[in-house]
Amino acid sequence: MLKGDMMFDSASLNVNSQGHLVIGGCDTVSLANRYGTPLYLMDETAIRTTLQGYKKSVDDNLKNGGMVAYASKACSFKEIYRIVMQEDCGIDVVSGGELYTAMQVGFPAERIFLHGNNKSDMELRMALNYGVGRIVVDNLTELKRLSDITKRMGKSTDIYLRITPGIEAHTHDFIRTGQIDSKFGITLENGDGLRAVKEAVKLNGITLKGLHCHIGSQIFDEKPFIFAAQTMLKFMAEIREITGLTLCELDLGGGFGVKYTEKDNPKKCADYMYLVSEALKEAADKLNFPMPYIVIEPGRSVVASSGITLYTIGSIKDIPGVRSYISIDGGMTDNPRYALYKAPYTALIANKANLPADSVYTIAGRCCESGDLIQENAILQSCQRGDILAVLSTGAYNYSMSSNYNRLPRPAVIMIKDGDSRVVVKAEDYEDIVRNDL
């Protein structure tokens, strides 16, 4: 399906006879006219298909079973949790707010993993009261604090220890002895990992069920994942040898890469899981260690390509010999990722999607910040005021990182399915902005 002279990565995108961009069977120009812009759009079928693919890869490759736990920090609202629940997956939450949102739709608490490097006492109490499946303990301070809280509440809980395995993964580059300097997790290389295990087995109110690791995000090479899995299994064998405790669960985190531009070439989830599972089986045989129950936590890769964001182009400013700006009615408030770390995106003019992309623009947001840009040197169809700009692969870390800077209301989130659309998060208005002001 063509976008100018390029191919769409997502099967949910195409161009109709009017030359308009279509998502999930819905004309994006019609959606912009109906709901207004800025506007987040997400394809429900694409989300479900990705979750089903991850589940199948786990079922096909892991003889002792496993779970797909959606890392909901990527995109968190009630309807996402309903979809994940209906697909029989778990969730990874990193705050009391995410946990509360999931529980409001009746998400099964036993399929929830609570993360966070500085969980508050209130959040730990919430997790205990809800009965979450696993609390992922991030450091030695939290370990003792959690035990004290369980004692005061008269409750108990199952935990993982988050281990920093000494692997740094950035796209295709990884360093096997790096990553000691991180705010997350308990360092393996300096002995803290083993000390935490020994402490956990002595403490009351907690039961150590397994280990967790996460080596980074937007990773396209399977080698870091394989090495992390092997390193963690080796550590589990060491734990058994020293303490006599055989841990039966291993959470390998997420970080699977997605396609934002033509330069990105992510592997299919089935390929990742096959390669990692084969490495785990080989390591388990070599160590004479039972194959653990495996948890994976995809987030970005579940929702990123399912989502697009629509904007209306306002002013156009051409500086001869320098650059041409197009200004949109959104910006860093609904997508801060370019302002934060120059995140690349693919964009096009939704009402001219059948035309060649032959003009170069810098896409500027409306915030009172010179760094409020969505993309620089973007190759688009020729633009004019009133055109609808679509930015692709915005389903992850756009709505979830949005803000009210400059007192701008957050856009609505529209879920698309089989040619129909529905509001799943209402657009904010100015009353929402001042609601908590006194």
C-alpha positions in Angstrom: 0.0 0.0 0.0 1.7 3.1 -1.2 2.4 6.4 0.6 3.9 8.4 -2.2 6.7 6.1 -3.2 7.0 4.3 0.2 5.3 1.3 1.7 3.3 1.3 4.9 4.7 -0.8 7.7 1.3 -1.4 9.3 -1.3 -3.6 7.7 -4.0 -1.3 9.1 -2.9 1.7 6.9 -3.8 2.3 3.3 -5.0 5.0 0.9 -8.6 5.2 -0.4 -9.9 6.3 -3.8 -10.0 9.9 -2.6 -6.3 9.8 -1.9 -6.9 10.0 1.9 -5.0 8.0 4.5 -7.1 5.2 6.0 -6.6 3.4 9.3 -8.5 0.3 10.2 -11.0 1.0 7.5 -11.7 4.6 8.6 -10.9 7.7 6.5 -8.5 9.8 8.7 -9.7 13.1 7.1 -13.3 12.2 8.1 -12.1 11.4 11.6 -10.3 14.7 11.9 -13.5 16.5 10.8 -15.6 14.5 13.2 -13.5 14.6 16.3 -11.2 17.6 15.7 -7.4 17.7 16.0 -5.0 17.0 17.5 -6.3 13.5 17.7 -4.8 10.1 18.7 -6.1 7.1 16.7 -5.4 3.5 17.6 -6.3 0.3 15.7 -7.8 -2.3 18.1 -7.3 -5.1 15.6 -3.6 -4.4 15.3 -3.2 -4.4 19.1 -5.0 -7.7 19.4 -3.1 -9.3 16.6 0.3 -8.3 18.1 -0.7 -9.7 21.5 -1.9 -12.9 19.9 1.4 -13.2 18.1 3.4 -12.8 21.3 1.2 -15.4 23.0 1.6 -17.9 20.2 5.3 -17.5 20.2 5.4 -18.2 23.9 3.1 -21.2 23.6 5.1 -22.6 20.6 8.5 -22.3 22.1 8.4 -22.6 25.9 7.8 -26.1 27.1 7.3 -25.0 30.7 5.0 -22.2 29.8 5.1 -18.4 30.1 3.1 -15.2 30.1 3.0 -12.1 27.9 2.7 -9.1 30.3 2.0 -5.9 28.4 4.2 -3.1 29.7 1.5 -0.5 30.1 3.7 2.5 30.7 3.8 2.6 26.9 0.1 3.5 26.8 -2.2 3.3 29.8 -6.0 3.9 29.9 -9.0 1.7 30.7 -9.7 0.4 27.3 -6.1 -0.9 26.7 -6.4 -2.9 29.9 -9.7 -4.3 28.8 -8.2 -5.4 25.5 -5.2 -7.0 27.2 -7.4 -8.7 29.7 -9.6 -10.1 27.0 -6.5 -11.5 25.2 -5.6 -13.4 28.4 -2.4 -11.6 28.9 -0.8 -10.0 32.0 0.3 -6.4 32.6 3.3 -4.7 33.9 2.5 -1.5 35.9 5.0 1.0 37.3 2.8 3.2 39.5 -0.2 3.3 41.8 -2.0 5.2 39.0 -1.5 2.5 36.4 -2.4 -0.1 39.0 -5.6 1.7 40.0 -6.6 2.2 36.4 -6.3 -1.5 35.7 -8.2 -2.5 38.7 -11.1 -0.1 37.7 -11.8 -2.5 34.8 -11.5 -5.6 36.9 -8.1 -6.7 35.6 -7.2 -10.0 37.3 -4.7 -9.0 40.0 -2.9 -12.3 39.8 -1.7 -11.3 36.3 -0.3 -8.0 37.4 3.5 -7.3 37.9 4.3 -4.1 39.9 7.5 -2.4 39.0 9.3 0.8 40.0 12.6 1.9 41.4 11.1 4.0 44.2 7.7 2.6 45.0 5.9 4.5 47.8 4.6 2.8 50.9 1.1 3.6 49.6 1.8 1.8 46.3 3.1 -1.2 48.1 0.1 -1.3 50.4 -2.2 -1.0 47.3 -0.4 -3.9 45.7 -0.8 -6.0 48.8 -4.5 -5.1 49.2 -5.3 -5.9 45.6 -3.2 -9.1 45.7 -1.1 -8.5 42.7 0.7 -11.5 41.3 4.3 -10.4 41.6 5.9 -7.3 43.1 9.2 -6.8 41.3 11.6 -5.6 44.0 14.1 -3.1 42.6 16.6 -2.7 45.4 17.8 -3.9 48.9 16.1 -0.9 50.6 12.7 -1.8 49.1 13.2 -5.5 50.0 13.4 -4.8 53.8 10.7 -2.1 53.6 8.2 -4.5 51.8 8.8 -7.1 54.5 8.0 -4.6 57.2 4.9 -3.5 55.5 3.6 -7.1 55.0 4.2 -7.6 58.7 2.2 -4.5 59.7 -0.6 -5.5 57.4 -0.7 -9.1 58.2 -0.3 -10.1 54.6 2.2 -11.9 52.4 3.3 -11.5 48.8 5.3 -13.2 46.0 8.2 -11.3 44.6 10.8 -11.1 41.8 14.2 -9.4 42.3 15.1 -7.1 39.5 18.6 -7.9 38.5 21.0 -5.7 36.4 22.8 -8.4 34.5 25.7 -6.3 33.1 24.4 -6.0 29.5 24.0 -2.7 27.7 21.9 -2.8 24.6 21.5 0.1 22.2 20.0 -0.9 18.9 22.7 -3.1 17.4 25.5 -2.4 19.9 25.8 -4.2 23.2 28.5 -4.4 25.8 28.5 -7.6 28.0 30.2 -6.0 31.0 28.3 -2.6 31.0 25.2 -1.3 32.6 26.4 -1.2 36.2 25.5 2.5 36.4 21.7 2.4 36.3 19.0 3.6 38.6 17.2 0.4 38.1 17.8 -3.0 39.6 20.2 -4.9 41.8 23.7 -5.2 40.4 24.8 -8.7 39.6 28.5 -8.2 39.1 29.4 -6.7 42.5 27.6 -9.4 44.5 24.5 -7.4 45.4 22.3 -9.8 43.5 23.3 -12.8 45.6 23.2 -10.7 48.8 19.6 -9.7 47.9 18.6 -13.4 47.3 20.1 -14.4 50.7 18.2 -11.6 52.4 14.9 -12.3 50.6 14.8 -16.0 51.7 15.2 -14.9 55.4 12.5 -12.2 55.5 9.0 -12.7 56.6 6.0 -11.9 54.5 7.6 -12.4 51.1 8.3 -15.4 48.9 11.0 -15.1 46.3 9.5 -16.7 43.1 12.0 -15.6 40.5 14.2 -13.0 38.9 13.6 -10.1 36.5 15.9 -8.3 34.1 15.4 -5.6 31.4 18.3 -4.6 29.2 16.9 -1.6 27.3 14.5 -0.5 24.7 14.1 -0.3 20.9 16.5 -3.3 20.4 16.7 -4.9 17.0 19.4 -7.5 17.6 18.5 -10.8 19.3 22.0 -11.3 20.7 21.6 -9.0 23.8 18.3 -10.8 24.7 20.0 -14.2 24.3 23.0 -13.2 26.4 20.8 -11.8 29.1 18.7 -15.0 29.3 21.8 -17.1 29.5 23.3 -14.8 32.2 20.2 -14.9 34.3 19.8 -18.7 34.0 23.5 -19.1 35.1 22.7 -16.9 38.1 19.7 -19.0 39.0 21.9 -22.1 38.9 24.4 -20.3 41.2 21.6 -19.5 43.6 20.5 -23.1 43.8 24.1 -24.2 44.4 24.7 -21.7 47.2 21.3 -21.5 48.9 19.5 -24.7 47.8 16.7 -22.6 46.4 15.5 -23.5 42.9 13.8 -20.5 41.3 11.2 -21.5 38.7 10.3 -18.1 37.1 12.3 -15.7 34.9 11.0 -12.4 33.6 13.1 -11.2 30.7 11.5 -7.8 30.4 10.8 -6.2 27.0 12.6 -3.7 24.7 11.7 -5.3 21.3 12.2 -2.7 18.5 9.5 -1.2 16.3 9.6 0.5 13.0 9.5 4.3 13.1 11.2 5.0 9.8 12.5 3.1 6.8 15.8 2.6 8.5 14.3 0.4 11.2 14.1 -3.4 10.6 12.5 -5.1 13.6 12.4 -8.9 13.9 9.1 -10.7 14.3 8.2 -11.7 17.9 8.2 -15.4 16.9 11.8 -15.0 15.7 12.9 -13.4 19.0 11.1 -16.1 21.1 12.5 -19.0 19.1 16.1 -17.8 19.3 15.9 -16.9 23.0 14.1 -20.2 23.9 16.6 -22.2 22.1 19.4 -20.5 24.0 17.6 -21.0 27.2 17.1 -24.7 26.5 20.8 -25.2 25.7 21.8 -23.3 28.9 19.4 -25.2 31.0 20.7 -28.6 29.7 24.3 -27.5 30.3 23.6 -26.3 33.8 21.3 -29.2 34.6 18.7 -26.6 35.6 14.9 -26.9 35.0 13.6 -24.7 32.3 11.8 -21.8 34.1 8.4 -20.3 33.4 9.2 -17.3 31.3 7.5 -13.8 31.4 8.1 -11.2 28.7 7.0 -7.6 28.9 6.4 -6.1 25.5 5.0 -2.5 25.6 6.1 -0.3 22.7 6.0 -3.2 20.3 2.3 -3.9 21.2 0.9 -0.4 20.6 3.4 1.8 18.7 2.5 0.9 15.1 -1.2 0.6 15.9 -1.4 4.3 16.6 -1.2 7.5 14.6 -1.7 11.2 15.5 -3.5 13.7 13.4 -2.9 17.5 13.3 -4.2 20.4 11.3 -1.6 22.6 9.7 -1.8 26.3 10.5 0.9 28.7 9.5 3.6 28.0 7.0 6.9 29.9 7.2 9.6 29.7 4.5 13.1 31.0 5.2 14.9 30.9 1.8 18.1 29.1 2.0 17.4 27.9 5.6 14.3 25.8 6.0 10.5 25.7 5.7 8.4 25.4 8.8 4.8 24.1 9.0 3.1 24.7 12.4 0.5 22.3 13.7 -2.2 22.6 16.4 -0.3 20.2 18.7 3.3 19.6 19.6 5.5 18.5 22.5 2.4 18.4 24.8 1.0 15.4 22.9 4.3 14.0 21.6 7.4 15.1 23.6 9.7 12.4 22.2 11.4 14.5 19.6 12.0 17.4 22.0 13.4 14.9 24.6 15.7 12.8 22.4 15.2 13.5 18.7 13.0 10.5 18.2 12.5 9.8 14.5 9.0 9.5 12.9 7.4 9.1 9.5 4.8 11.6 8.6 2.6 12.4 5.6 -0.3 14.7 4.6 -3.4 12.6 5.2 -5.6 14.4 2.7 -2.9 14.0 0.0 -1.6 10.5 0.8 -1.7 9.4 -2.9 0.6 12.2 -4.0 4.4 12.0 -4.0 6.3 13.2 -1.0 8.7 15.7 -2.5 8.9 18.7 -0.2 11.1 19.2 2.9 9.6 20.7 6.1 10.4 21.1 9.8 7.2 20.3 11.7 6.8 22.8 14.5 4.4 22.6 17.5 2.4 25.4 18.9 4.1 25.5 22.3 6.1 28.6 23.4 9.4 26.7 23.1 11.9 26.9 20.2 12.6 23.2 20.8 8.9 22.3 20.3 9.4 20.3 17.1 7.9 17.0 15.9 10.4 16.3 13.2 13.1 18.2 11.2 13.7 17.8 7.5 10.6 15.7 7.0 9.8 14.8 3.4 6.1 15.4 2.9 3.6 16.2 0.2 3.4 19.9 -0.6 1.6 21.6 2.3 -0.9 24.3 2.8 -2.9 25.7 5.7 -5.8 23.4 6.6 -4.1 20.2 5.5 -4.2 17.2 7.9 -0.8 15.9 9.0 -0.5 12.3 10.1 2.4 11.2 12.2 2.7 7.4 12.2 3.7 4.9 14.9 2.6 7.1 17.8 0.7 4.5 19.8 3.5 4.2 22.4 4.8 7.0 24.7 2.7 9.7 23.2 -0.6 9.8 25.0 1.2 8.3 28.1 3.8 11.1 28.1 1.4 13.9 27.2 1.2 17.1 29.4 -0.8 20.3 29.8 2.2 22.6 29.2 1.0 26.1 28.2 -2.3 24.9 29.6 -3.1 23.0 26.5 -5.8 20.3 26.8 -4.8 16.7 26.0 -6.4 15.2 22.8 -9.0 12.5 22.7 -8.0 8.9 22.0 -10.1 7.2 19.4 -10.2 3.4 19.0 -10.7 2.1 15.5 -12.1 -1.4 14.7 -13.4 -2.8 11.4 -14.2 0.6 10.0 -15.9 2.0 13.1 -14.6 4.5 15.6 -15.3 5.1 19.3 -14.0 7.5 21.9 -12.0 5.7 24.6 -10.4 8.7 26.3 -12.4 12.0 26.1 -10.6 15.2 24.9 -9.9 17.5 27.7 -11.4 21.0 27.8 -10.4 24.2 29.7 -12.6 23.1 32.6 -10.4 20.0 33.0 -7.4 22.2 33.0 -8.6 24.3 36.0 -10.4 21.4 37.8 -7.9 21.1 40.7 -7.0 24.8 41.0 -8.1 26.5 44.2 
